[in-house]
């Protein structure tokens, strides 16, 4: 006698994960949201100064402390994601960032607030290296340039998102309220990351010493070393150009805070170049796109220098789009190059690269404070061209063993 049998339900272990496009959409949204905390403190610095009774120099450390811990965190969490996998680092890191962000908003005095910013920067650093490694590993080869471009566009665009959101909150709400939506969003993202991302492998069994040795080997290898060296100019040029442009427009044209946000929004149009160009010309390879990005960015900087000399403010603002467009090509190009040059240490390579990017950002901010508009842009044009030449000449080598 035949008996009907019910189809067995798949066990949770075999449950299908959402398509990569869904995972990418979540990661891109987080790329805009998590690094935005670095820039959030800029428009609310005055409110922080008043609330805790500190001077402007002390209040400025709320950004510097975050940035320093953020850069150091990349060196920890990139290699860690190689060992334990991308999903736990991303999900647990997002949850930790949510908790620390909420506690930072509730800090009773400036000492606790500054400590919270350090911890916030450190936990926020879980995102970028692990997310970049996940995208390079999981994206189909034909879509990888576009996927990396979308992710790095988010990392660049976070600077604008953070400042715009902070400016709105500073004008229309209590400054502490700027942290609460972010904390809630990060907590929700942590749950989604754990649910949507595949568990992956158990990770590398390499010891901390072996990971450090791998990082040292990358730095001493021609191809990756060329990428790291040229990466110093990417966010460094971006931050320095934005700083001297803002100072120039405020001093010569009398622009206020709202007008400067509008200028940033115009420049942000250039961020679209990365995804659009990669979608059309991604098959050319990351090296070609990175070099093209450096040349485009250098052209934008040179035109900005000439426009300022001719007192053409409108043109000066317009060519900022060209500079940002070039930058949006460079960042994913360098990540793609490391994917090819260091296939067995992607997390470590991504961590070192992201660390260098934000060291460059710090250096750019310091340089912009010391140099005027014309000297700064002259340095940036030369540095950008030198970085492009470095990538063109020294990244032809075979992958690292």
N, C-alpha and C positions, 0 to 999 in steps of 0.2 A: 504494500500500500504506500502510495506516494504522499508525503507530507509537505506542506508549504513551508518554506523557510524565509525568514525575514532577512533582508540584506543587513550585513553587519555595519554598524556605524564606525566611521574612522575614529581612531583614537586621537586624543589631542596631539600626540607626538607627530602624527601624519597630517594634521590639519593644514590646508593650503594657506599660505600667506598671501596677502594682497599683492597685486602687480607692483613691479618696481616703480612705476609712475606714481603710485599712491605714496610709497615710501619717500620718493624724491620730493613730492609736494610738501610733505611734512617737514623734511629736513631743510628745504629752502625757506619755509616759513620760520623755522627756528633760527636759520642763519641771519634773518633780518632781526629777530627778537632778542637772542641771547647776547651777541656782542653789542647791541644797542645800550646795554647797561654801562658800557665803558664811556659812552658819549652823553648819557642821561644827566650826569652830574654837571655838565658844562652850563646849561641854562638855569639850573637851580642852585648854582654855587652861591649866589647872593643870599638866597633863602637859608641855605645851610649855615652861612656865616652869621646871619642874624639869629637863627634859632639856637646855636651853640655858643654865641659870643666869641667867635674866633676872628682873626684877621684874614685878609684875602689870601695871603701866602699859605696859611694853614688850610684854608678851605680848598685851595688848589690841589692839595694832597689827596683829596677824595678821588680824583681822577688818576693821579700818578700812582697811588697805592694799588688801585684796581689794575692798572696797566702792567705794573711790574709783576704782580702775582699772576696775572693772566698769561704773560709771556713765559714765566717759569713753569706754570702748570702744563703748558704744551709738552715740555720735555719729560714730564711724568706720565701724562695720560696717553700720549701717542704710543710709546712703548708698552704701556699697560694694556692698551687695546689689542696689541699684537699678541699678548699673553692670554688674556681672558676673553677676547672677542669684542666686537664693536657694540652689540646690543647692551650688555650690562654697563659698559662705560657710559654710553649715551643716556640710557634710561635712569640709572642711579645718579649720574651726574646732573641730569635735569631736575630730579627730585631734590638733591642736595642744594642746588642753586635756588630752587623755590623756597626751601626752608630758610636758607641764609638770607635771601632777599627780604623775606617777611621779618626776620629778626633784625636786620639792618634798619628797616623802616621804623622799628620800635625802640631803637637804641636810646637810652636815657641821657647820655652825654657824648661829647665828641670823640673821646677815646674809644668808647664802644662802637660808635658809628664807623670810625676809621678801621677798627679791627674787622667789622662786618664787611667793609668794602674789600679788604685784603682777602678774606675768606670767599667772598662773592666772586672776585676775579679768579681765584684759584679753582673753584668748582665750575665756573663758567668755561674754563679752559678744557673741560672734558669734551666739549662739543666739536670744535673745528677739526682737530686731527683725526678723531674717530669717524666723523661724518665724511670727510674727504676720502679716507681709506675705504669706508663702506661703499661709497659711490664708485670709486675706481674698480673695486672688486666685483660689484654686483651689476653694474650697468652693462648692457650689451655693447660690444666694441664699437659698433656703428653710431651708437648714441652717446658714447662716453664724453666726447668733447662738449656736446650740448649740455649734458647733465652736470659736468664740472663747471661749465660756464654759469649755469643757473645758480649753483651753490655759491660760487665765489662772488657772483653779483649780489647775492644776499649778504655776504660778509662785508662787501664794500658799502652796500646800501644801508647797512645798520648804522653807519655814522650819521646819515641824514635822518633816519627813522628816530634814533635816540634823541637827537637834538630837537626835532620838530615836536615829538611827544613831550619832552621835558619843558619846552617853551610853552606849550599849551597848558600843561599842568601848573607851571609856575605862575601863569597869568590868571587862571580860572579856578584853582583848587589849592588846598594845602600841599606843600611840597612832598610830604610823606606819602600822599596818595599816589604819587608817580610810581611807587614801588609795588603797591598792592596788586594792580592788574597783572604786572609782570610775574609776580609770585604765583598767582592763580594760574596763569597761562603756562608757566613752566611745569607746575604740578600736573596739569592736564596732559601736557606734552609727554611727560615721563610715562604716564599710563599708556598713551598711544604708541610710544616707541617700543615699549615692552610687548605690546599686542601686535604691532604691525611688522616689526623687523624680524628677520629669521635669526634663530639662535647662532647659526654659523658653527665653525669648528670650535674645539675646546681651547684653541689658541696655541701660541708658541710655548714650548717648555723652557725657553732660554732664561737664564738667570739675569739678575740686574746687571751683573758684571758683563755678561755677554751682550746685553742690550747696549750698555755703554760702549763696549768694544765695537759693536755694529755702527753706532752713531759716529764714533771716532773714525772708523773706516770710510764711512760716507763722506765725511769732511775732508779726508785725505785722498779721495778719488776724484779725478779731474772733472767728470761730468756732473755728479751731484754737487761738488764744491763750486762749480761755475753757476749752477742754479741758485745755491744758497747766497753766493756773493752778489749776484744780480738782483736777488729778492730784496736786498736791503733798500733798493731804490723805489720799490713799488709803493708801499704804504708811506714810506718816508717822503717821497715826492708828493703823494696825495695829501698828506697832512700839512706839509710845508706850503704847498701851493694854496690850499684852502686858507691857511693862517695868514699868509701875506696878502692874498686877495681880499680877505675880509678887512684887514688893516688898511689896505689901499683904498677900498671903497668907502670905509667909514671916514677916513681922514680927508680924502680929496672930494668925495661926492656927498658926504653927510648921510650915508645910509644908516637906518636904524635897524633894530633886531628883526622886525617883521620883514623889512626889505632884504635883509641878508638871508632869511629863510627862503624867500622867493628866489634869490640867486642860487642857493643850494638846490632848490627844486629844478631850476633850469639845467644846472650841471648834471643832475641825476638822470636826465634824458640820455646822457651818454652811456649809462649802465645798460641800456637796451642793446648796445652794439655787441656785447659779448655773446649773449644767446643767439642773436640774429646771424652774426658772422659765423659762429660755430655751427649753426644749423646748416648754413649754405656751404661753408668751406672747411668744415671739421676734418674732412678726409685728407687735407693737406698736411696734417700732423701738428702736434703741439709746438714743435720747435719753430715751424714757419709762422704760426699764429702768434707766438710769443715775440718773435723778432718784429713782426708787423705791428704788434701792439706797442713795442718800445719806440719804433719809428713814428707811429701816430701820436703817441704821448709827447715825444720830443717836438714834433711839429706844432702841437697845441701849445706847449710851453713857449716855443719861439715866437709864435704869433701873439701870444699873450704879452710877451715882452715888447714886441713891436707896437701892439695896440696901446699899451700904457704910455710908451714914448710919444705916440701921436695923439694922446689924450682922447682916445676913442673908447669911452666907457662901455657903450653898447656892444661893440665888437669884442672887447675884453671879456665881457660876460659870456658872449656867444661862443668864443673859442674854448672856453672852459669845458664845453660839451665834447670837443675834440680830444682834449686831454683825458677826460674821464672815460671816453670811449676806448682810447688806447689802453688805459689801465685795466679796463674790464676784459681786454683780450690777454693781457700779460698774466694775470693771476691764474686763470685756468690752464694757460699754456705751460706755466712752470710746474703746476701740479701734474699735468699729463706727462711732462718730461721726466719727472721723478718716478712716475708709474712705470715708464719704460726703462729708466736707468737703474732703479733699485726695486725690482719686482718682489724680492724676498724680504724687504724691510720697509714696506710702504708706510706702516704706522710710525715707525721711527723717523723715516725720511720726511713724512708729513709734519711730524712734531717739530723737527729741527727747522723745516722751512717756515712753518707758521711762527715759531719763535723768532726767527730772523726777520720776518715781515713786521712784527710788532716792535722789535728792537729798532728797526728802521723808522717806524712811526714815531717812537720816542725821540730818536735822533733828529728827525725832521722837525718835530715841534721845538726842540731846543735850538736848532739852527735858525728856524724862522724867527725866534725871539731875539736873535743876535744880529741878523742880517736884514737889510732893507729889501724892497721889492725887486729892484733890478739885479743886485748881487745874488740874491737867492735864486731867482729864475735862471740866471746865467749858470750857476752851479748845477741846478736841476737839469737844464738842457744837456750839459756836458756829462753829468752822471748817468742820465737816461740813455744817451747814445753809447756810452761806454758799456753799460749793462747789456744793451742789445747786441753790441759787438761781441761781448763775452759769451753770450748764449749762442750766437751764430758760429763762433769759432770752436768753442770748447765742449759742446754737448753732442758731438758726433760719436763718442766712444760707445763701446759695447756695454750692456748691462753689468752692474756689479755682480760678483759671484755670490 
